[in-house]
Amino acid sequence: MKWNQISFRYRMLIIMTVSGLLQLLVLTLAGFSYIKQSQEQEVGLKAKGVATFLAQSSAVIHMIEYDTASLMQDRYRGLTEMIGAAFIVIGDKQGIRLIHPVDERIGLPMKGGDNDQALVHGQSYVSFAEGSLGKSVRGKAAVFDQDGNIIGVVSVGYLLDRLQDRIEPYLLFLLGMAVLVLIANAIVSYFISRRFQKAILGFEPEEIGRLYGELDVTMSTIKEGVISIDTNGVLRSINTSACDILGLDKGKVLNQPLSKALPNSDLQSLIDNQEADHDIELYLNQQRIVANRSPIVVENKVVGAVSSFRRRDEISELTDQLSQTKAYAEMLRSQTHEHRNKLNTISGLVQMGEVDAVQNLIGQETAHYQSLIEFLRETVKDPLIAGMLLGKTERARELGLTLTVDEESRLEPLADSINADDLVTILGNLIDNAFEASLSAIKQTPNQRAERSKVDVSVSDFGNEVILEVTDSGCGLPQHLDVDALTTRGVSSKSAQNRGVGLFLVKQLTERYQGQLEMVDNNTMGTRVTVYIPKDGLV
């Protein structure tokens, strides 16, 4: 079976187990080596101490000087057994054995070649050498007479083979502990690998690699810009389109705080309020964009936020066309409804033979539309705004309201710094709010229908500002909400859901042009909302 065919969980188990096994083997060998070295050093020092003690004893000095070793063999062999040593050997100045555990080797030269430090230099030391009894660790000491002359050497030794037997139990203990630790490591590794694979949603490493590759290609090919941040506001991903739109260098901004790359971005606020934004207009890095933003939720916990966006300029032309089409369709729908009533009236007059009345009615309708169109054409030089006003006028008639454009209104062609679509958004939202306020007031006070049904609009560009003003005869500003609250996203004086967007957009666009929004109660009844847009305002 190939390695990549084994599940990630078992791969982790194998890797961690083998890794733990190797570590344990290394630690076991290191421990065994340390114990062995410590034992040899300890035994060597013990042998050296005994040898030094014997070399300084008067009995050994007397035995060497008067050659009475034959009488002392049993005594030193008993002492050897008492201290657990392998041998005690005493030699004369020439290194000839005087005391030895084996009778046949008495009188023969001492083996090992390690007597010079004692017999020549008079030192006490520990050495490792192979003698007639085998490899051993030895403690050696020079024997001096009363005049300080070297007369012999004492050698106390422990065989390394016997020392190895003493160390082997430690080795078995270490191996036993290694096995127990290995079993514990395997169990822990199994549960850790299960938890880790659960954290990566059960994917195998190859699947994660493939998904990352697919995501990278997808992110680089889509035209929309896409960015994402974590809970700390650090930019975790950004695609090529986002870099091109916002003029960013991916290598410099990735894994950096978003506030550093885009100081005006409030994407991190989605992590706190956990609410998605759809088709909102933003102004970032000198670019006007339309964005969709949403928090990233994993296991009911917000772990970041993501935003996709496009340049507003790229969809401005389509937006303009859609706005004009919508206004035109709204006007046609209103006219269809109104003309159906007119046709029914004309049909009844014809059946009654009232031809003159029919002609007067047709003349009135023709004059009404012609005069309105001519008025808007002469006073409002931007066709997008003029078409919107015409459509809203017909919409007002359908709702039973009256929309009047101030006769003093005048709007010359807009400066390059002002987008007509933005003015349509501002004025259209203000008029829609006026319609709703008027209908709500009529519902509450039906006896004042005539007074409550009037909505006045004024558009002018005198001086250095474009002034948009809408006045209604509704119930006025709510007492429990101030202007700042009314222009906050999601806040509305209506109780219905998905409200509180119109005035928010108006305020956002006004601030983008460095303009001013004013909302006050009308003199008699209703509300007057005025927006001032500087002609030289930068967006």
Number of C-alpha atoms within 10 A of each C-alpha: 5 5 8 11 10 12 15 20 20 14 16 19 22 15 13 19 21 15 13 19 19 13 13 19 14 12 14 19 14 12 15 19 14 12 15 19 12 12 16 21 14 12 20 24 17 20 26 25 19 20 29 23 13 22 23 16 12 12 13 22 19 13 17 21 14 9 12 14 21 12 10 14 18 14 10 18 19 13 14 18 12 9 12 11 19 21 24 25 23 30 27 23 19 13 21 19 22 27 28 23 18 12 11 8 15 20 15 13 14 23 15 15 10 18 25 13 15 21 24 11 11 21 16 20 21 23 17 18 17 17 15 11 14 13 16 25 24 30 26 32 30 31 30 19 15 8 6 9 13 18 19 28 34 31 30 27 31 25 20 18 12 12 16 13 10 13 17 13 11 15 18 13 11 19 17 12 14 19 13 12 15 21 15 13 18 20 13 15 21 20 13 15 18 17 14 15 18 12 10 11 10 16 15 17 14 12 11 14 12 12 13 12 12 12 12 15 12 12 20 17 12 13 16 18 23 23 23 23 26 21 16 12 20 19 23 18 18 25 21 20 21 26 16 12 20 19 12 18 14 15 8 9 19 18 16 15 17 24 15 12 17 15 11 13 15 12 23 22 13 20 24 12 9 17 12 15 14 13 13 14 18 20 17 14 15 11 16 19 22 19 20 16 21 19 27 20 13 9 6 7 11 16 15 25 25 23 21 20 22 23 20 17 14 12 13 15 12 11 14 16 13 12 19 21 15 15 23 17 13 19 23 16 16 21 18 13 14 14 14 12 12 17 13 11 13 19 13 13 15 14 9 9 11 12 13 10 13 18 11 11 15 14 11 11 13 11 12 11 13 11 12 13 15 10 15 22 14 13 17 20 15 15 14 19 25 22 23 22 25 20 22 23 22 24 23 21 16 17 13 15 20 20 25 16 19 13 12 9 19 18 20 14 11 14 11 10 13 18 14 19 17 18 20 20 17 22 24 19 18 24 24 15 17 26 26 15 25 26 22 16 22 20 13 13 12 12 10 12 18 13 15 25 24 21 26 17 22 19 23 19 19 12 9 12 16 21 21 21 20 24 25 29 28 27 20 19 20 12 6 7 13 11 14 10 15 21 21 17 16 15 19 21 14 12 9 8 9 10 14 20 17 22 23 21 20 22 21 22 22 20 15 16 20 15 19 15 18 12 18 14 18 17 9 8 17 22 23 23 19 21 24 20 24 20 18 14 16 12 15
